[in-house]
């Protein structure tokens, strides 16, 4: 996977022969400082539109993605994950060359839940298809929809709340 993604992303901590361990780290820090202003979080949230759970963000290094495939994933699934990251890199390139707005683009607005995609008033300058079905293998019959759109991560981390029943409701009566 690291070899396949190397032409598109900077891979950190490769060995002398270019190999990585069972996981590898994609360095997205240079993208943040370029005109694109894309961050690791933007890529992680965009992966949800492709049907993938976001990888570890900013650990062990701030501004990176740690890709850690498991043995239970098929080769086809790992290839689809690489296809998604390569296509996301192309979406970043669209921002870089001015085809997409720096702030209002598929990465900064990701993920795109079904509730947004089916709205009659589509608020974005790109198509619904680009938002929700970015590659040919993502179709309505197999789409995994993110439950919610973009959240303010910092606000959510600081103002965490639980919607579970109170702890007392789990106590057994004697």
Backbone as CSV, one residue per row, in Angstrom:
resi,resn,N_x,N_y,N_z,CA_x,CA_y,CA_z,C_x,C_y,C_z
1,UNK,0.828,-1.192,0.000,0.000,0.000,0.000,0.869,1.252,0.000
2,UNK,1.893,1.253,0.844,2.773,2.423,0.919,3.436,2.677,-0.429
3,UNK,3.867,1.622,-1.094,4.502,1.780,-2.412,3.523,2.348,-3.429
4,UNK,2.295,1.908,-3.366,1.281,2.392,-4.314,0.936,3.856,-4.061
5,UNK,0.956,4.276,-2.789,0.576,5.652,-2.439,1.751,6.631,-2.486
6,UNK,2.972,6.133,-2.516,4.158,6.992,-2.471,4.199,8.061,-3.582
7,UNK,3.752,7.784,-4.802,3.762,8.851,-5.813,2.800,10.012,-5.499
8,UNK,1.877,9.797,-4.570,0.844,10.788,-4.286,1.015,11.474,-2.934
9,UNK,1.643,10.779,-1.994,1.793,11.295,-0.628,3.204,11.015,-0.120
10,UNK,3.653,11.857,0.808,4.931,11.632,1.463,4.734,10.581,2.554
11,UNK,5.479,9.481,2.471,5.391,8.398,3.449,6.561,8.555,4.425
12,UNK,6.260,8.659,5.701,7.299,8.835,6.712,7.840,7.491,7.192
13,UNK,9.043,7.540,7.690,9.699,6.404,8.349,9.800,5.153,7.493
14,UNK,10.283,5.335,6.284,10.573,4.164,5.472,11.991,3.699,5.801
15,UNK,12.210,2.406,5.642,13.530,1.861,5.898,14.486,2.168,4.764
16,UNK,15.714,1.695,4.884,16.733,1.985,3.875,16.354,1.462,2.494
17,UNK,15.548,0.404,2.446,15.100,-0.140,1.159,13.707,0.343,0.771
18,UNK,13.189,1.319,1.501,11.887,1.890,1.174,10.702,1.168,1.771
19,UNK,10.958,0.152,2.592,9.866,-0.599,3.195,9.359,0.078,4.461
20,UNK,8.138,-0.274,4.851,7.536,0.222,6.087,7.134,-0.973,6.939
21,UNK,6.753,-0.707,8.157,6.274,-1.768,9.046,4.858,-2.161,8.642
22,UNK,4.120,-2.816,9.509,2.753,-3.225,9.178,1.827,-2.023,9.061
23,UNK,2.232,-0.877,9.628,1.490,0.354,9.411,2.440,1.360,8.800
24,UNK,1.883,2.428,8.250,2.731,3.491,7.718,2.038,4.820,7.914
25,UNK,2.828,5.884,7.832,2.324,7.227,8.132,2.406,8.090,6.886
26,UNK,1.269,8.681,6.537,1.202,9.648,5.436,1.331,11.033,6.049
27,UNK,2.290,11.795,5.552,2.526,13.146,6.059,1.720,14.142,5.225
28,UNK,0.705,14.731,5.842,-0.124,15.715,5.131,0.220,17.149,5.545
29,UNK,1.214,17.315,6.402,1.564,18.662,6.882,1.924,19.631,5.763
30,UNK,2.652,19.212,4.722,2.951,20.179,3.648,1.703,20.712,2.950
31,UNK,0.640,19.910,2.879,-0.588,20.357,2.210,-1.238,21.525,2.947
32,UNK,-1.140,21.519,4.271,-1.748,22.579,5.076,-1.099,23.929,4.792
33,UNK,0.184,23.897,4.490,0.917,25.138,4.258,0.899,25.580,2.803
34,UNK,0.333,24.771,1.921,0.210,25.146,0.520,-1.105,25.899,0.331
35,UNK,-1.307,26.459,-0.844,-2.571,27.175,-1.090,-3.817,26.315,-0.874
36,UNK,-3.688,24.996,-0.901,-4.849,24.124,-0.729,-5.403,24.173,0.688
37,UNK,-4.540,24.372,1.672,-4.899,24.378,3.103,-5.598,23.093,3.540
38,UNK,-5.318,21.992,2.875,-5.908,20.702,3.234,-5.155,20.121,4.421
39,UNK,-5.930,19.593,5.369,-5.345,19.009,6.569,-5.672,17.515,6.638
40,UNK,-4.989,16.813,7.526,-5.224,15.379,7.717,-6.693,15.110,8.014
41,UNK,-7.303,15.962,8.805,-8.721,15.784,9.154,-9.613,15.849,7.919
42,UNK,-9.293,16.732,6.984,-10.090,16.841,5.756,-10.045,15.534,4.969
43,UNK,-8.864,14.946,4.869,-8.710,13.688,4.143,-9.443,12.571,4.877
44,UNK,-9.296,12.538,6.192,-9.951,11.496,6.995,-11.468,11.577,6.849
45,UNK,-12.018,12.772,6.883,-13.473,12.926,6.761,-13.938,12.617,5.335
46,UNK,-13.125,12.941,4.351,-13.485,12.626,2.963,-13.501,11.122,2.726
47,UNK,-12.628,10.391,3.395,-12.627,8.933,3.265,-13.979,8.331,3.640
48,UNK,-14.724,8.995,4.513,-16.053,8.500,4.886,-16.994,8.509,3.686
49,UNK,-16.832,9.492,2.795,-17.658,9.536,1.586,-17.348,8.364,0.655
50,UNK,-16.159,7.800,0.793,-15.744,6.650,0.000,-16.100,5.336,0.693
51,UNK,-16.707,5.435,1.885,-17.144,4.246,2.604,-16.120,3.666,3.558
52,UNK,-15.094,4.442,3.895,-14.056,3.938,4.785,-14.065,4.674,6.117
53,UNK,-13.783,3.925,7.165,-13.585,4.519,8.482,-12.279,5.293,8.428
54,UNK,-12.268,6.460,9.020,-11.061,7.295,8.993,-9.911,6.605,9.716
55,UNK,-8.698,6.727,9.170,-7.539,6.188,9.875,-7.190,7.058,11.082
56,UNK,-6.206,6.638,11.830,-5.742,7.415,12.975,-5.192,8.748,12.486
57,UNK,-5.676,9.835,13.066,-5.273,11.175,12.662,-4.373,11.781,13.744
58,UNK,-3.276,12.374,13.299,-2.354,13.119,14.162,-1.761,12.300,15.294
59,UNK,-1.547,11.027,15.068,-0.823,10.199,16.030,-0.023,9.181,15.240
60,UNK,1.213,9.032,15.511,1.989,9.644,16.587,2.521,11.037,16.275
61,UNK,2.247,11.549,15.069,2.748,12.865,14.679,1.571,13.732,14.260
62,UNK,1.504,14.938,14.793,0.446,15.880,14.427,0.472,16.128,12.918
63,UNK,-0.716,16.156,12.315,-0.828,16.467,10.891,-0.540,15.292,9.976
64,UNK,-0.683,14.077,10.492,-0.428,12.890,9.679,-1.601,11.920,9.777
65,UNK,-1.583,10.942,8.893,-2.556,9.842,8.923,-1.777,8.541,9.092
66,UNK,-2.140,7.752,10.081,-1.499,6.454,10.244,-2.408,5.391,9.629
67,UNK,-1.905,4.758,8.591,-2.643,3.725,7.888,-2.203,2.383,8.471
68,UNK,-3.160,1.665,9.007,-2.851,0.398,9.676,-3.826,-0.679,9.211
69,UNK,-3.556,-1.259,8.033,-4.477,-2.279,7.528,-4.422,-3.530,8.405
70,UNK,-5.544,-4.198,8.505,-5.596,-5.422,9.299,-5.548,-6.631,8.380
71,UNK,-5.214,-7.760,8.958,-5.129,-8.998,8.197,-6.493,-9.453,7.690
72,UNK,-7.555,-8.936,8.272,-8.897,-9.360,7.876,-9.393,-8.661,6.612
73,UNK,-8.694,-7.644,6.160,-9.108,-6.937,4.946,-8.612,-7.685,3.713
74,UNK,-9.472,-7.805,2.716,-9.087,-8.478,1.477,-8.183,-7.569,0.643
75,UNK,-7.499,-8.166,-0.294,-6.647,-7.388,-1.200,-7.493,-6.386,-1.979
76,UNK,-8.697,-6.810,-2.398,-9.589,-5.906,-3.134,-9.958,-4.690,-2.291
77,UNK,-10.235,-4.920,-1.014,-10.607,-3.813,-0.131,-9.429,-2.862,0.079
78,UNK,-8.232,-3.404,0.233,-7.041,-2.560,0.383,-6.785,-1.766,-0.895
79,UNK,-7.032,-2.390,-2.047,-6.889,-1.669,-3.320,-7.912,-0.544,-3.430
80,UNK,-9.148,-0.799,-2.991,-10.174,0.259,-3.018,-9.781,1.415,-2.102
81,UNK,-9.203,1.092,-0.941,-8.747,2.132,-0.020,-7.660,2.981,-0.683
82,UNK,-6.718,2.334,-1.348,-5.681,3.078,-2.077,-6.300,3.913,-3.198
83,UNK,-7.254,3.339,-3.933,-7.949,4.090,-4.999,-8.593,5.349,-4.426
84,UNK,-9.205,5.207,-3.253,-9.847,6.362,-2.618,-8.811,7.430,-2.279
85,UNK,-7.705,7.044,-1.671,-6.675,8.024,-1.309,-6.051,8.673,-2.549
86,UNK,-5.890,7.912,-3.608,-5.352,8.474,-4.852,-6.346,9.461,-5.448
87,UNK,-7.633,9.127,-5.429,-8.636,10.052,-5.956,-8.736,11.311,-5.088
88,UNK,-8.592,11.146,-3.785,-8.584,12.315,-2.884,-7.398,13.215,-3.226
89,UNK,-6.264,12.626,-3.554,-5.108,13.429,-3.953,-5.439,14.221,-5.216
90,UNK,-6.194,13.630,-6.129,-6.618,14.344,-7.342,-7.564,15.491,-6.977
91,UNK,-8.410,15.281,-5.975,-9.291,16.362,-5.512,-8.475,17.492,-4.883
92,UNK,-7.405,17.150,-4.203,-6.502,18.169,-3.651,-5.838,18.938,-4.786
93,UNK,-5.433,18.220,-5.832,-4.823,18.866,-6.999,-5.791,19.853,-7.649
94,UNK,-7.093,19.527,-7.663,-8.093,20.442,-8.232,-8.119,21.765,-7.465
95,UNK,-7.940,21.688,-6.157,-7.878,22.914,-5.344,-6.605,23.673,-5.698
96,UNK,-5.516,22.940,-5.795,-4.206,23.536,-6.045,-4.158,24.305,-7.367
97,UNK,-4.812,23.777,-8.410,-4.755,24.443,-9.709,-5.933,25.391,-9.944
98,UNK,-6.789,25.556,-8.929,-7.868,26.529,-9.017,-9.177,26.016,-9.586
99,UNK,-9.307,24.707,-9.801,-10.573,24.160,-10.293,-11.611,24.033,-9.184
100,UNK,-11.151,24.051,-7.933,-12.058,23.978,-6.784,-11.667,25.077,-5.800
101,UNK,-12.649,25.606,-5.108,-12.436,26.670,-4.136,-11.639,26.159,-2.934
102,UNK,-10.821,27.005,-2.359,-9.971,26.618,-1.229,-10.805,26.249,0.002
103,UNK,-11.901,26.945,0.253,-12.730,26.672,1.435,-13.985,25.858,1.155
104,UNK,-14.563,26.026,-0.028,-15.835,25.371,-0.351,-15.591,24.273,-1.384
105,UNK,-15.103,23.117,-0.898,-14.762,22.011,-1.786,-15.147,20.679,-1.137
106,UNK,-15.009,19.598,-1.876,-15.443,18.288,-1.372,-14.686,17.848,-0.133
107,UNK,-13.458,18.312,0.056,-12.682,17.925,1.238,-13.100,18.730,2.463
108,UNK,-13.210,20.029,2.319,-13.559,20.880,3.465,-15.001,20.677,3.917
109,UNK,-15.867,20.191,3.025,-17.271,19.964,3.381,-17.577,18.510,3.729
110,UNK,-16.599,17.647,3.617,-16.807,16.222,3.905,-16.959,15.989,5.401
111,UNK,-17.683,14.925,5.758,-18.386,13.989,4.889,-19.746,14.523,4.467
112,UNK,-20.322,13.890,3.459,-21.607,14.297,2.897,-22.662,13.247,3.228
113,UNK,-23.420,13.432,4.316,-24.445,12.443,4.674,-25.617,12.486,3.696
114,UNK,-26.390,11.419,3.712,-27.539,11.307,2.817,-28.505,12.477,3.002
115,UNK,-28.675,12.930,4.238,-29.609,14.030,4.504,-29.218,15.313,3.768
116,UNK,-27.952,15.507,3.511,-27.488,16.680,2.752,-27.604,16.419,1.253
117,UNK,-27.196,15.226,0.821,-27.171,14.906,-0.607,-28.566,14.932,-1.226
118,UNK,-29.597,14.558,-0.475,-30.945,14.514,-1.048,-31.726,15.822,-0.869
119,UNK,-31.128,16.812,-0.249,-31.827,18.096,-0.077,-32.148,18.717,-1.428
120,UNK,-33.259,19.406,-1.493,-33.614,20.061,-2.755,-32.725,21.265,-3.033
121,UNK,-32.200,21.868,-1.986,-31.299,23.011,-2.184,-29.860,22.558,-1.928
122,UNK,-29.161,22.195,-2.991,-27.771,21.735,-2.909,-26.875,22.967,-2.754
123,UNK,-26.202,23.130,-1.607,-25.490,24.380,-1.338,-24.046,24.446,-1.831
124,UNK,-23.563,23.454,-2.582,-22.144,23.403,-2.922,-21.888,23.615,-4.414
125,UNK,-20.680,24.087,-4.764,-20.360,24.347,-6.174,-19.980,23.097,-6.966
126,UNK,-19.962,21.943,-6.365,-19.647,20.681,-7.035,-20.911,19.820,-7.018
127,UNK,-20.911,18.786,-7.826,-22.126,17.969,-7.967,-22.345,17.041,-6.780
128,UNK,-23.597,16.637,-6.627,-23.942,15.640,-5.607,-23.205,14.334,-5.875
129,UNK,-23.071,14.007,-7.160,-22.389,12.772,-7.533,-20.935,12.797,-7.096
130,UNK,-20.275,13.922,-7.286,-18.876,14.044,-6.857,-18.777,13.911,-5.338
131,UNK,-19.743,14.453,-4.629,-19.740,14.392,-3.168,-19.988,12.980,-2.655
132,UNK,-21.009,12.330,-3.178,-21.465,11.059,-2.603,-20.974,9.812,-3.331
133,UNK,-20.672,9.929,-4.609,-20.288,8.758,-5.407,-19.004,9.062,-6.189
134,UNK,-17.908,9.312,-5.478,-16.692,9.810,-6.131,-15.945,8.808,-7.010
135,UNK,-16.200,7.533,-6.878,-15.559,6.527,-7.735,-16.616,5.571,-8.266
136,UNK,-16.372,4.938,-9.408,-17.400,4.099,-10.052,-17.940,2.970,-9.182
137,UNK,-17.148,2.440,-8.275,-17.618,1.319,-7.453,-18.482,1.759,-6.277
138,UNK,-18.650,3.049,-6.089,-19.535,3.554,-5.033,-20.857,3.917,-5.698
139,UNK,-21.866,3.084,-5.479,-23.162,3.264,-6.115,-24.250,3.242,-5.042
140,UNK,-25.446,3.739,-5.355,-26.501,3.792,-4.330,-26.797,2.462,-3.643
141,UNK,-26.647,1.362,-4.348,-26.984,0.072,-3.736,-25.945,-0.418,-2.733
142,UNK,-24.723,0.136,-2.767,-23.716,-0.292,-1.794,-23.110,0.863,-1.003
143,UNK,-23.679,2.034,-1.137,-23.147,3.220,-0.461,-23.274,3.084,1.052
144,UNK,-22.199,3.366,1.756,-22.219,3.445,3.215,-22.237,4.932,3.546
145,UNK,-23.363,5.392,4.053,-23.540,6.813,4.304,-23.013,7.204,5.681
146,UNK,-22.254,8.292,5.749,-21.892,8.801,7.073,-23.160,9.308,7.762
147,UNK,-23.228,9.160,9.073,-24.435,9.531,9.820,-24.622,11.040,9.916
148,UNK,-23.542,11.770,10.005,-23.613,13.228,10.143,-22.574,13.874,9.245
149,UNK,-22.761,15.168,9.006,-21.790,15.932,8.229,-20.638,16.401,9.100
150,UNK,-19.955,17.400,8.636,-18.765,17.925,9.319,-19.142,18.520,10.656
151,UNK,-18.404,18.125,11.668,-18.561,18.671,13.009,-17.308,19.448,13.362
152,UNK,-17.443,20.386,14.253,-16.289,21.119,14.764,-15.594,20.211,15.780
153,UNK,-14.486,19.612,15.384,-13.801,18.632,16.227,-13.410,19.198,17.586
154,UNK,-12.844,20.384,17.595,-12.397,20.978,18.860,-13.577,21.215,19.785
155,UNK,-14.662,21.759,19.254,-15.854,21.992,20.070,-16.382,20.669,20.623
156,UNK,-16.440,19.657,19.778,-16.933,18.356,20.211,-16.061,17.718,21.278
157,UNK,-14.746,17.891,21.153,-13.833,17.328,22.147,-13.966,18.018,23.493
158,UNK,-14.191,19.317,23.467,-14.280,20.091,24.708,-15.678,19.998,25.320
159,UNK,-16.708,19.882,24.504,-18.093,19.889,24.978,-18.760,18.541,24.767
160,UNK,-18.063,17.506,25.132,-18.576,16.146,24.972,-19.797,15.936,25.862
161,UNK,-20.808,15.272,25.325,-21.964,14.923,26.143,-22.486,13.565,25.698
162,UNK,-23.128,12.907,26.614,-23.651,11.568,26.348,-25.176,11.636,26.277
163,UNK,-25.737,10.966,25.305,-27.193,10.920,25.174,-27.734,9.593,25.694
164,UNK,-26.918,8.882,26.436,-27.311,7.602,27.020,-28.243,7.835,28.208
165,UNK,-28.978,6.804,28.603,-29.771,6.931,29.833,-28.836,7.168,31.022
166,UNK,-29.338,7.746,32.101,-28.482,7.965,33.264,-27.915,6.636,33.783
167,UNK,-26.732,6.695,34.365,-26.068,5.503,34.884,-26.980,4.755,35.856
168,UNK,-27.764,5.484,36.629,-28.658,4.858,37.625,-29.655,3.898,36.974
169,UNK,-30.006,4.145,35.741,-30.988,3.283,35.069,-30.429,1.880,34.795
170,UNK,-29.122,1.731,34.878,-28.510,0.425,34.653,-28.355,-0.404,35.936
171,UNK,-28.615,0.211,37.071,-28.500,-0.497,38.338,-29.628,-1.503,38.482
172,UNK,-29.298,-2.673,39.002,-30.320,-3.690,39.210,-30.978,-3.479,40.545
173,UNK,-32.260,-3.721,40.579,-33.014,-3.643,41.834,-32.777,-4.912,42.632
174,UNK,-32.653,-4.786,43.956,-32.463,-5.987,44.813,-33.761,-6.612,45.195
